[in-house]
Amino acid sequence: MTISAVLDALGRSRIYDLGLALAPGIPHGPTHSPFLYSLIKKHGQVVYRDGVSAATDVFSMGTHVGTHIDALGHVSKAGRLHGGVSAETAQSFAGGLARCGAHELAPVVARGVLIDGPRLRGRDVLAADDGIGARDFEEACAAQGLSVQPGDAVLVRTGWTRFWPDHDAYHANPAPGVVLDGAAWLAERGVRCVGADTYAFEKVPASGLGVHVALLVEHGIPIIEMLDLEALARDGVHTFLLVASPLKIVGATGAPVRPIAIAEP
């Protein structure tokens, strides 16, 4: 396909922004630094020729705040990261992760598949104690008339975005999510990455972070969390092109990302 053909197709496509807005006060986990922002130079403080001025600002945040992707080194088991890498050898306070960090994550350009949990169960939002397992994935694929193929990016909707940006409601415990046999189902299909509209992807409480271990450590499958999947669900879009490029932060255990879904007209 030529570049002109691609551009023509894009011009007729529907574009969905799957990222949540970043602003002071948005939900963040108790072990993650909150999003902080300040305008540090206002217009008019420095004025150039012809009355021109510029404003600048600064922000800080944890790498697992807002819509973000977990690097493979986010979780370890028995002291090992993905591929058997020693966590102790790879990590340092000054440099982060020399291996399996966010800087090693390639941009995601893949066929996206939306698994709509509330639609499957006839609700607006999943209950806090709902788990999403292999049977749920099978039933959702059948109901939505699709299949998950190797290289796909599978995004799971729970409806949890309705609680954003209420910190206590969004970060509730328990919270719905994928359970172990669901993670195994995804891994067996060779997916490129996974994601969800919750803060943990897996069902909370998550004893031993089993789903994260299965996906990140054992199978090298990155996890995108805190997605906004409502517009896709509202429009009945279940397959699309997903484009997501994590910030290339050397050594980071995760990185902010602004995923885009491109759907047929």
Backbone as CSV, one residue per row, in Angstrom:
resi,resn,N_x,N_y,N_z,CA_x,CA_y,CA_z,C_x,C_y,C_z
1,MET,0.843,-1.191,0.000,0.000,0.000,0.000,0.885,1.250,0.000
2,THR,0.535,2.226,-0.815,1.320,3.453,-0.900,0.984,4.397,0.249
3,ILE,1.876,5.366,0.499,1.638,6.359,1.537,0.374,7.156,1.232
4,SER,0.159,7.495,-0.033,-1.037,8.265,-0.393,-2.306,7.474,-0.112
5,ALA,-2.257,6.160,-0.320,-3.425,5.324,-0.027,-3.685,5.263,1.469
6,VAL,-2.601,5.176,2.250,-2.743,5.169,3.708,-3.352,6.481,4.182
7,LEU,-2.841,7.607,3.675,-3.357,8.917,4.074,-4.817,9.081,3.671
8,ASP,-5.169,8.560,2.513,-6.567,8.636,2.074,-7.467,7.835,3.004
9,ALA,-7.005,6.645,3.392,-7.789,5.815,4.312,-7.917,6.485,5.670
10,LEU,-6.830,7.098,6.145,-6.878,7.787,7.434,-7.850,8.952,7.401
11,GLY,-7.905,9.635,6.274,-8.807,10.778,6.147,-10.267,10.396,6.254
12,ARG,-10.582,9.140,5.977,-11.966,8.661,6.058,-12.235,7.878,7.338
13,SER,-11.237,7.780,8.201,-11.361,6.963,9.408,-11.887,7.761,10.588
14,ARG,-12.326,7.032,11.611,-12.712,7.644,12.887,-11.550,7.484,13.860
15,ILE,-11.173,8.574,14.505,-10.040,8.577,15.420,-10.554,8.681,16.853
16,TYR,-10.094,7.780,17.708,-10.507,7.769,19.119,-9.282,7.966,20.012
17,ASP,-9.370,8.953,20.893,-8.324,9.202,21.881,-8.629,8.345,23.107
18,LEU,-7.754,7.418,23.434,-7.991,6.483,24.536,-7.285,6.896,25.824
19,GLY,-6.663,8.069,25.830,-5.940,8.532,27.005,-6.788,9.433,27.886
20,LEU,-6.580,9.348,29.191,-7.249,10.221,30.152,-6.437,11.501,30.332
21,ALA,-7.132,12.610,30.595,-6.458,13.896,30.766,-5.641,13.913,32.055
22,LEU,-4.470,14.526,31.984,-3.601,14.683,33.147,-3.823,16.052,33.772
23,ALA,-4.072,16.085,35.074,-4.298,17.339,35.790,-4.064,17.092,37.272
24,PRO,-3.670,18.122,38.027,-3.516,17.942,39.471,-4.801,17.404,40.098
25,GLY,-4.648,16.439,40.999,-5.795,15.870,41.684,-6.343,14.604,41.073
26,ILE,-5.825,14.180,39.909,-6.324,12.936,39.321,-5.927,11.754,40.209
27,PRO,-6.657,10.639,40.106,-6.354,9.477,40.944,-4.925,8.970,40.761
28,HIS,-4.346,8.521,41.862,-3.034,7.882,41.810,-2.949,6.891,42.962
29,GLY,-2.197,5.832,42.757,-2.043,4.821,43.793,-1.244,5.341,44.970
30,PRO,-1.407,4.725,46.138,-0.724,5.198,47.347,0.795,5.109,47.271
31,THR,1.328,4.267,46.404,2.785,4.146,46.271,3.326,4.906,45.062
32,HIS,2.469,5.689,44.393,2.885,6.420,43.196,2.778,7.925,43.419
33,SER,3.759,8.672,42.947,3.756,10.127,43.099,2.625,10.738,42.279
34,PRO,1.897,11.712,42.836,0.777,12.319,42.121,1.244,13.201,40.969
35,PHE,0.306,13.556,40.105,0.601,14.496,39.026,0.606,15.905,39.596
36,LEU,1.703,16.618,39.388,1.847,17.996,39.854,2.184,18.886,38.664
37,TYR,1.649,20.092,38.666,1.855,21.003,37.525,1.981,22.437,38.007
38,SER,2.821,23.211,37.328,2.928,24.637,37.629,3.361,25.399,36.386
39,LEU,2.725,26.542,36.156,3.183,27.488,35.144,4.313,28.286,35.785
40,ILE,5.514,28.186,35.254,6.660,28.819,35.920,7.082,30.136,35.268
41,LYS,6.589,30.410,34.076,6.820,31.719,33.464,5.562,32.137,32.727
42,LYS,4.985,33.252,33.114,3.754,33.733,32.509,4.051,34.616,31.293
43,HIS,3.052,34.732,30.417,3.143,35.696,29.327,3.280,37.098,29.908
44,GLY,4.174,37.857,29.356,4.391,39.227,29.812,5.554,39.380,30.764
45,GLN,6.004,38.281,31.369,7.159,38.388,32.266,8.429,38.730,31.492
46,VAL,8.593,38.123,30.351,9.686,38.455,29.436,9.055,38.790,28.092
47,VAL,9.336,39.997,27.606,8.722,40.453,26.357,9.814,40.716,25.324
48,TYR,9.638,40.115,24.160,10.595,40.285,23.077,10.108,41.377,22.124
49,ARG,10.798,41.535,21.051,10.443,42.545,20.058,9.008,42.357,19.563
50,ASP,8.348,43.460,19.301,6.971,43.493,18.795,5.965,42.908,19.783
51,GLY,6.301,42.912,21.059,5.354,42.463,22.078,5.198,40.965,22.210
52,VAL,6.127,40.217,21.628,6.049,38.750,21.688,6.552,38.252,23.045
53,SER,5.831,37.307,23.629,6.296,36.660,24.858,5.950,35.178,24.820
54,ALA,6.536,34.422,25.722,6.294,32.976,25.774,6.112,32.540,27.216
55,ALA,5.253,31.560,27.404,5.037,30.968,28.723,5.649,29.576,28.744
56,THR,6.131,29.162,29.905,6.672,27.815,30.068,6.169,27.225,31.379
57,ASP,6.236,25.909,31.475,5.701,25.227,32.651,6.502,23.984,32.969
58,VAL,6.114,23.322,34.049,6.800,22.110,34.479,5.783,21.173,35.115
59,PHE,5.987,19.871,34.956,5.137,18.905,35.652,5.988,17.758,36.166
60,SER,5.468,17.065,37.156,6.111,15.845,37.643,5.023,14.833,37.957
61,MET,5.376,13.556,37.859,4.391,12.504,38.089,5.091,11.166,38.209
62,GLY,4.425,10.226,38.857,4.887,8.853,38.828,4.639,8.264,37.453
63,THR,5.419,7.279,37.082,5.268,6.697,35.747,4.082,5.744,35.633
64,HIS,3.378,5.512,36.743,2.182,4.670,36.714,0.952,5.485,37.114
65,VAL,0.966,6.761,36.748,-0.146,7.675,37.018,-0.777,8.063,35.688
66,GLY,-2.103,8.125,35.641,-2.776,8.406,34.381,-2.635,7.234,33.423
67,THR,-3.022,7.430,32.175,-2.912,6.369,31.176,-1.431,6.071,30.943
68,HIS,-1.043,4.827,31.191,0.377,4.473,31.129,0.548,3.012,30.730
69,ILE,1.769,2.667,30.410,2.097,1.283,30.065,3.124,0.752,31.057
70,ASP,2.905,-0.466,31.511,3.863,-1.135,32.397,4.997,-1.721,31.564
71,ALA,6.224,-1.318,31.865,7.377,-1.960,31.240,7.515,-3.380,31.786
72,LEU,8.248,-4.214,31.074,8.379,-5.613,31.496,9.067,-5.733,32.845
73,GLY,9.871,-4.734,33.217,10.570,-4.775,34.490,9.783,-4.220,35.659
74,HIS,8.512,-3.926,35.454,7.673,-3.395,36.537,7.494,-4.410,37.664
75,VAL,7.468,-5.692,37.316,7.227,-6.763,38.288,8.303,-7.838,38.130
76,SER,8.700,-8.414,39.249,9.652,-9.529,39.223,9.079,-10.702,40.010
77,LYS,9.647,-11.871,39.793,9.283,-13.047,40.582,10.563,-13.789,40.949
78,ALA,10.700,-14.080,42.227,11.893,-14.772,42.731,13.171,-14.057,42.292
79,GLY,13.112,-12.731,42.264,14.291,-11.942,41.923,14.603,-11.860,40.450
80,ARG,13.682,-12.342,39.597,13.942,-12.366,38.161,12.902,-11.555,37.400
81,LEU,13.390,-10.810,36.398,12.526,-10.102,35.465,12.277,-10.995,34.253
82,HIS,11.568,-10.465,33.264,11.320,-11.231,32.042,12.642,-11.686,31.421
83,GLY,12.642,-12.911,30.921,13.833,-13.454,30.283,14.888,-13.934,31.248
84,GLY,14.525,-14.030,32.540,15.475,-14.512,33.528,16.475,-13.474,33.992
85,VAL,16.254,-12.213,33.642,17.172,-11.141,34.037,17.131,-10.949,35.552
86,SER,18.293,-10.840,36.182,18.371,-10.598,37.620,17.927,-9.174,37.926
87,ALA,16.884,-9.041,38.743,16.410,-7.710,39.115,17.480,-6.954,39.889
88,GLU,18.176,-7.639,40.772,19.204,-6.997,41.594,20.323,-6.426,40.732
89,THR,20.725,-7.167,39.729,21.798,-6.710,38.845,21.334,-5.582,37.935
90,ALA,20.081,-5.646,37.501,19.574,-4.678,36.525,19.221,-3.330,37.128
91,GLN,18.896,-3.287,38.421,18.320,-2.073,38.993,19.317,-1.245,39.797
92,SER,19.062,0.060,39.815,19.800,0.976,40.686,18.919,2.185,40.933
93,PHE,19.068,2.821,42.096,18.262,3.994,42.397,18.536,5.120,41.401
94,ALA,19.774,5.273,41.002,20.130,6.381,40.113,19.716,6.137,38.667
95,GLY,19.846,4.898,38.215,19.605,4.617,36.802,18.352,3.844,36.490
96,GLY,17.622,3.400,37.515,16.428,2.609,37.263,16.777,1.216,36.788
97,LEU,16.104,0.766,35.748,16.300,-0.581,35.217,17.170,-0.534,33.967
98,ALA,18.333,-1.144,34.042,19.192,-1.219,32.863,18.621,-2.177,31.827
99,ARG,17.794,-3.119,32.282,17.134,-4.083,31.398,15.641,-4.076,31.690
100,CYS,14.843,-4.322,30.662,13.382,-4.444,30.783,12.711,-3.135,31.193
101,GLY,13.378,-1.999,30.972,12.787,-0.705,31.286,11.943,-0.163,30.151
102,ALA,11.310,0.977,30.403,10.423,1.584,29.405,11.158,1.953,28.123
103,HIS,12.455,2.220,28.225,13.228,2.586,27.032,13.347,1.428,26.045
104,GLU,13.068,0.217,26.495,13.133,-0.941,25.603,11.785,-1.258,24.949
105,LEU,10.735,-0.555,25.350,9.412,-0.813,24.779,9.310,-0.216,23.377
106,ALA,8.929,-1.026,22.426,8.714,-0.522,21.069,7.331,0.121,20.977
107,PRO,7.162,1.107,20.100,5.818,1.647,19.879,4.860,0.533,19.456
108,VAL,3.633,0.629,19.909,2.615,-0.360,19.556,1.857,0.121,18.326
109,VAL,1.912,-0.642,17.264,1.092,-0.422,16.072,0.519,-1.791,15.739
110,ALA,-0.725,-2.018,16.120,-1.285,-3.366,16.047,-2.797,-3.318,15.856
111,ARG,-3.338,-4.438,15.433,-4.794,-4.567,15.405,-5.284,-4.590,16.846
112,GLY,-6.198,-3.692,17.152,-6.771,-3.646,18.483,-8.097,-4.380,18.537
113,VAL,-8.343,-5.046,19.655,-9.603,-5.757,19.881,-10.182,-5.286,21.212
114,LEU,-11.403,-4.782,21.186,-12.077,-4.370,22.414,-12.931,-5.513,22.940
115,ILE,-12.697,-5.901,24.178,-13.544,-6.869,24.874,-14.423,-6.069,25.830
116,ASP,-15.709,-6.020,25.539,-16.640,-5.168,26.289,-17.336,-5.986,27.372
117,GLY,-16.757,-5.971,28.585,-17.291,-6.753,29.693,-18.708,-6.397,30.083
118,PRO,-19.036,-5.113,30.283,-20.406,-4.755,30.655,-21.430,-5.168,29.602
119,ARG,-21.096,-5.030,28.336,-22.026,-5.436,27.271,-22.310,-6.928,27.352
120,LEU,-21.270,-7.699,27.632,-21.430,-9.147,27.724,-22.389,-9.526,28.843
121,ARG,-22.351,-8.775,29.946,-23.160,-9.111,31.119,-24.413,-8.260,31.251
122,GLY,-24.703,-7.456,30.231,-25.925,-6.668,30.231,-25.961,-5.578,31.273
123,ARG,-24.816,-4.949,31.521,-24.731,-3.890,32.522,-24.061,-2.658,31.926
124,ASP,-24.071,-1.565,32.700,-23.336,-0.363,32.311,-21.891,-0.426,32.788
125,VAL,-21.678,-1.102,33.909,-20.349,-1.215,34.497,-20.265,-2.543,35.247
126,LEU,-19.101,-3.161,35.243,-18.936,-4.409,35.983,-18.967,-4.147,37.484
127,ALA,-19.375,-5.149,38.230,-19.363,-5.050,39.687,-17.925,-5.093,40.189
128,ALA,-17.717,-4.540,41.381,-16.367,-4.432,41.930,-15.687,-5.786,42.097
129,ASP,-16.458,-6.844,42.318,-15.850,-8.162,42.543,-15.888,-9.052,41.303
130,ASP,-16.156,-8.477,40.130,-16.202,-9.265,38.897,-14.797,-9.589,38.397
131,GLY,-14.586,-10.854,38.057,-13.347,-11.274,37.421,-13.605,-11.611,35.966
132,ILE,-12.628,-11.368,35.113,-12.747,-11.645,33.681,-11.775,-12.766,33.350
133,GLY,-12.337,-13.922,33.018,-11.516,-15.095,32.773,-11.606,-15.598,31.350
134,ALA,-11.042,-16.770,31.113,-10.994,-17.353,29.776,-12.387,-17.517,29.179
135,ARG,-13.336,-17.993,29.986,-14.697,-18.182,29.479,-15.310,-16.856,29.050
136,ASP,-15.047,-15.801,29.808,-15.571,-14.486,29.444,-14.992,-14.014,28.114
137,PHE,-13.697,-14.233,27.907,-13.087,-13.853,26.635,-13.697,-14.635,25.479
138,GLU,-13.908,-15.923,25.683,-14.514,-16.748,24.635,-15.925,-16.264,24.307
139,GLU,-16.709,-15.997,25.346,-18.088,-15.558,25.135,-18.143,-14.179,24.494
140,ALA,-17.251,-13.292,24.893,-17.227,-11.953,24.311,-16.856,-12.009,22.833
141,CYS,-15.877,-12.823,22.495,-15.487,-12.961,21.092,-16.640,-13.504,20.256
142,ALA,-17.348,-14.490,20.787,-18.489,-15.056,20.067,-19.596,-14.021,19.904
143,ALA,-19.897,-13.286,20.975,-20.964,-12.287,20.932,-20.624,-11.131,20.007
144,GLN,-19.343,-10.774,19.942,-18.917,-9.640,19.132,-18.501,-10.062,17.725
145,GLY,-18.531,-11.367,17.447,-18.218,-11.860,16.111,-16.774,-11.651,15.696
146,LEU,-15.844,-11.917,16.604,-14.427,-11.721,16.288,-13.581,-12.793,16.951
147,SER,-12.311,-12.811,16.600,-11.360,-13.718,17.235,-10.091,-12.941,17.541
148,VAL,-9.356,-13.406,18.531,-8.089,-12.784,18.904,-6.965,-13.540,18.216
149,GLN,-6.114,-12.796,17.504,-5.048,-13.388,16.714,-3.677,-13.014,17.281
150,PRO,-2.630,-13.775,16.943,-1.276,-13.398,17.367,-0.944,-11.979,16.911
151,GLY,-0.337,-11.206,17.801,0.028,-9.834,17.470,-1.030,-8.804,17.771
152,ASP,-2.224,-9.235,18.186,-3.295,-8.292,18.522,-3.009,-7.586,19.844
153,ALA,-3.621,-6.425,19.996,-3.635,-5.713,21.276,-5.055,-5.813,21.819
154,VAL,-5.218,-6.481,22.945,-6.550,-6.729,23.500,-6.819,-5.753,24.640
155,LEU,-7.866,-4.944,24.483,-8.239,-3.942,25.478,-9.548,-4.351,26.135
156,VAL,-9.564,-4.354,27.450,-10.702,-4.850,28.220,-11.443,-3.685,28.863
157,ARG,-12.716,-3.581,28.543,-13.551,-2.533,29.151,-14.337,-3.107,30.323
158,THR,-14.290,-2.399,31.452,-15.100,-2.747,32.622,-16.158,-1.689,32.918
159,GLY,-16.014,-0.512,32.297,-16.894,0.613,32.593,-16.395,1.476,33.740
160,TRP,-15.204,1.135,34.271,-14.678,1.802,35.464,-14.352,3.281,35.232
161,THR,-14.234,3.694,33.979,-13.917,5.095,33.674,-14.984,6.042,34.198
162,ARG,-16.191,5.555,34.414,-17.254,6.424,34.927,-16.889,7.016,36.286
163,PHE,-15.967,6.377,37.011,-15.579,6.873,38.332,-14.432,7.888,38.281
164,TRP,-13.812,8.054,37.137,-12.726,9.023,36.972,-13.309,10.431,36.924
165,PRO,-12.747,11.448,37.614,-11.504,11.427,38.377,-11.705,11.353,39.894
166,ASP,-12.781,10.703,40.353,-12.995,10.542,41.792,-11.959,9.554,42.332
167,HIS,-11.021,10.047,43.110,-9.890,9.227,43.550,-10.337,7.983,44.306
168,ASP,-11.202,8.158,45.301,-11.599,7.028,46.142,-12.412,6.001,45.369
169,ALA,-13.308,6.469,44.506,-14.144,5.543,43.738,-13.323,4.791,42.695
170,TYR,-12.434,5.504,42.002,-11.653,4.869,40.937,-10.656,3.865,41.505
171,HIS,-10.048,4.212,42.642,-9.053,3.329,43.248,-9.668,2.423,44.315
172,ALA,-10.923,2.084,44.134,-11.605,1.224,45.100,-10.962,-0.164,45.148
173,ASN,-11.093,-0.787,46.285,-10.640,-2.163,46.485,-11.755,-2.899,47.219
174,PRO,-12.457,-3.836,46.562,-12.106,-4.521,45.324,-12.446,-3.712,44.069
175,ALA,-11.883,-4.193,42.940,-12.150,-3.622,41.625,-12.099,-4.750,40.597
176,PRO,-12.892,-4.649,39.536,-12.943,-5.728,38.540,-11.668,-5.805,37.710
177,GLY,-11.457,-6.960,37.096,-10.295,-7.105,36.229,-10.073,-8.535,35.793
178,VAL,-9.020,-8.722,35.034,-8.676,-10.031,34.484,-8.109,-10.930,35.586
179,VAL,-8.503,-12.207,35.550,-8.001,-13.196,36.505,-7.020,-14.131,35.790
180,LEU,-6.428,-15.056,36.552,-5.305,-15.841,36.039,-5.611,-16.635,34.772
181,ASP,-6.750,-17.308,34.718,-7.003,-18.095,33.511,-7.298,-17.195,32.315
182,GLY,-7.746,-15.968,32.576,-7.905,-14.996,31.500,-6.557,-14.549,30.958
183,ALA,-5.596,-14.342,31.859,-4.244,-13.985,31.433,-3.623,-15.109,30.613
184,ALA,-3.849,-16.351,31.047,-3.321,-17.498,30.309,-3.936,-17.570,28.913
185,TRP,-5.230,-17.283,28.822,-5.933,-17.291,27.533,-5.314,-16.272,26.588
186,LEU,-5.026,-15.082,27.090,-4.418,-14.033,26.272,-3.014,-14.433,25.826
187,ALA,-2.229,-14.968,26.757,-0.858,-15.356,26.433,-0.825,-16.479,25.402
188,GLU,-1.738,-17.418,25.519,-1.797,-18.541,24.576,-2.045,-18.067,23.150
189,ARG,-2.683,-16.933,22.999,-2.994,-16.401,21.672,-1.912,-15.477,21.133
190,GLY,-0.849,-15.313,21.887,0.293,-14.550,21.391,0.020,-13.079,21.177
191,VAL,-0.730,-12.466,22.094,-1.081,-11.059,21.908,0.151,-10.165,22.039
192,ARG,0.103,-9.022,21.379,1.212,-8.055,21.394,1.262,-7.289,22.703
193,CYS,0.101,-6.853,23.176,-0.014,-6.179,24.464,-1.471,-6.248,24.899
194,VAL,-1.722,-5.854,26.141,-3.081,-5.842,26.671,-3.305,-4.517,27.381
195,GLY,-4.574,-4.228,27.675,-4.877,-3.000,28.401,-6.273,-3.056,28.973
196,ALA,-6.570,-2.103,29.850,-7.896,-2.034,30.466,-8.157,-0.616,30.954
197,ASP,-9.410,-0.369,31.317,-9.822,0.949,31.808,-9.765,1.033,33.329
198,THR,-9.028,0.140,33.963,-8.870,0.156,35.418,-7.423,0.477,35.774
199,TYR,-7.175,0.661,37.062,-5.831,1.041,37.497,-4.883,-0.135,37.651
200,ALA,-5.393,-1.360,37.590,-4.520,-2.512,37.834,-4.597,-3.593,36.765
201,PHE,-5.493,-3.486,35.804,-5.758,-4.489,34.781,-6.303,-5.770,35.380
202,GLU,-5.629,-6.317,36.372,-6.118,-7.549,36.982,-7.102,-7.249,38.109
203,LYS,-7.881,-8.256,38.457,-8.869,-8.128,39.525,-8.170,-7.794,40.842
204,VAL,-8.747,-6.836,41.557,-8.200,-6.399,42.849,-9.153,-6.808,43.959
205,PRO,-8.661,-7.364,45.100,-7.245,-7.536,45.418,-6.584,-8.630,44.585
206,ALA,-5.299,-8.399,44.298,-4.543,-9.317,43.453,-3.453,-9.969,44.282
207,SER,-3.710,-11.151,44.746,-2.737,-11.861,45.573,-1.493,-12.203,44.760
208,GLY,-0.369,-11.621,45.140,0.882,-11.933,44.457,1.006,-11.366,43.063
209,LEU,0.098,-10.464,42.672,0.148,-9.871,41.329,0.276,-10.942,40.250
210,GLY,-0.516,-12.005,40.399,-0.378,-13.159,39.517,-0.543,-12.865,38.046
211,VAL,-1.495,-12.009,37.699,-1.718,-11.681,36.287,-0.540,-10.882,35.735
212,HIS,-0.027,-9.938,36.526,1.150,-9.183,36.098,2.349,-10.112,35.904
213,VAL,2.523,-11.055,36.808,3.628,-12.009,36.677,3.477,-12.815,35.389
214,ALA,2.272,-13.325,35.155,2.038,-14.149,33.965,2.321,-13.375,32.682
215,LEU,1.850,-12.141,32.618,1.979,-11.371,31.382,3.354,-10.732,31.239
216,LEU,3.782,-9.964,32.240,5.045,-9.235,32.133,6.258,-10.149,32.250
217,VAL,6.304,-10.931,33.324,7.508,-11.720,33.623,7.599,-12.967,32.747
218,GLU,6.516,-13.728,32.685,6.576,-15.026,32.012,6.433,-14.934,30.499
219,HIS,5.660,-13.950,30.008,5.388,-13.914,28.567,5.828,-12.630,27.875
220,GLY,6.314,-11.639,28.606,6.805,-10.417,27.970,5.731,-9.616,27.268
221,ILE,4.548,-9.556,27.874,3.416,-8.831,27.282,3.170,-7.561,28.089
222,PRO,3.422,-6.376,27.533,3.196,-5.127,28.264,1.714,-4.908,28.559
223,ILE,1.456,-4.138,29.619,0.091,-3.869,30.076,-0.157,-2.364,30.079
224,ILE,-1.222,-1.933,29.396,-1.633,-0.524,29.426,-2.799,-0.396,30.402
225,GLU,-2.702,0.571,31.300,-3.736,0.751,32.325,-4.322,2.156,32.270
226,MET,-5.529,2.288,32.844,-6.248,3.567,32.916,-6.598,4.114,31.531
227,LEU,-7.093,3.247,30.672,-7.560,3.648,29.346,-8.969,4.218,29.419
228,ASP,-9.323,5.025,28.434,-10.699,5.489,28.265,-11.278,4.774,27.044
229,LEU,-12.112,3.786,27.290,-12.662,2.949,26.217,-14.140,3.220,25.968
230,GLU,-14.671,4.266,26.586,-16.111,4.513,26.524,-16.598,4.853,25.122
231,ALA,-15.881,5.685,24.389,-16.340,6.076,23.053,-16.330,4.885,22.099
232,LEU,-15.302,4.043,22.193,-15.275,2.837,21.363,-16.489,1.965,21.639
233,ALA,-16.792,1.765,22.921,-17.931,0.926,23.295,-19.241,1.554,22.839
234,ARG,-19.372,2.854,23.031,-20.607,3.547,22.647,-20.883,3.410,21.152
235,ASP,-19.824,3.465,20.344,-19.985,3.380,18.897,-19.943,1.950,18.377
236,GLY,-19.808,0.978,19.274,-19.788,-0.421,18.860,-18.560,-0.800,18.053
237,VAL,-17.443,-0.130,18.312,-16.195,-0.424,17.600,-15.416,-1.481,18.380
238,HIS,-15.275,-2.646,17.788,-14.613,-3.752,18.485,-13.260,-4.124,17.888
239,THR,-12.989,-3.682,16.659,-11.670,-3.882,16.060,-11.219,-2.566,15.436
240,PHE,-9.921,-2.316,15.479,-9.384,-1.025,15.054,-7.868,-1.136,14.971
241,LEU,-7.238,-0.096,14.471,-5.786,-0.001,14.514,-5.410,0.752,15.780
242,LEU,-4.594,0.141,16.620,-4.130,0.795,17.845,-2.710,1.308,17.636
243,VAL,-2.519,2.580,17.951,-1.197,3.198,17.895,-0.901,3.773,19.277
244,ALA,0.181,3.330,19.895,0.528,3.794,21.237,2.047,3.836,21.366
245,SER,2.587,5.023,21.616,4.034,5.177,21.711,4.410,5.649,23.111
246,PRO,4.958,4.770,23.942,5.342,5.161,25.300,6.487,6.171,25.288
247,LEU,6.506,7.070,26.269,7.661,7.948,26.418,8.901,7.092,26.675
248,LYS,9.986,7.424,25.998,11.208,6.609,26.056,12.062,7.047,27.245
249,ILE,11.589,6.725,28.449,12.263,7.122,29.681,13.241,6.015,30.081
250,VAL,14.515,6.320,30.024,15.540,5.311,30.291,15.442,4.816,31.733
251,GLY,15.322,3.502,31.873,15.306,2.876,33.187,13.966,2.824,33.879
252,ALA,12.937,3.432,33.298,11.645,3.540,33.981,10.895,2.214,34.004
253,THR,10.110,2.014,35.072,9.291,0.805,35.206,7.973,0.919,34.455
254,GLY,7.676,2.103,33.968,6.475,2.347,33.187,6.616,3.696,32.519
255,ALA,5.642,4.060,31.682,5.733,5.337,30.983,4.348,5.830,30.592
256,PRO,4.130,7.146,30.655,2.876,7.702,30.144,2.726,7.380,28.660
257,VAL,1.495,7.197,28.243,1.219,6.897,26.839,-0.142,7.479,26.481
258,ARG,-0.288,7.936,25.244,-1.579,8.434,24.764,-2.004,7.581,23.572
259,PRO,-2.725,6.503,23.817,-3.100,5.591,22.739,-4.183,6.191,21.839
260,ILE,-4.087,5.857,20.569,-5.061,6.286,19.569,-5.625,5.047,18.878
261,ALA,-6.953,4.990,18.762,-7.604,3.926,17.993,-8.104,4.515,16.684
262,ILE,-7.780,3.871,15.582,-8.205,4.311,14.256,-9.153,3.257,13.708
263,ALA,-10.411,3.672,13.503,-11.447,2.721,13.089,-11.954,3.040,11.692
264,GLU,-12.458,2.034,11.024,-13.029,2.226,9.691,-14.247,3.133,9.773
265,PRO,-14.500,3.912,8.710,-15.650,4.834,8.738,-16.973,4.094,8.798
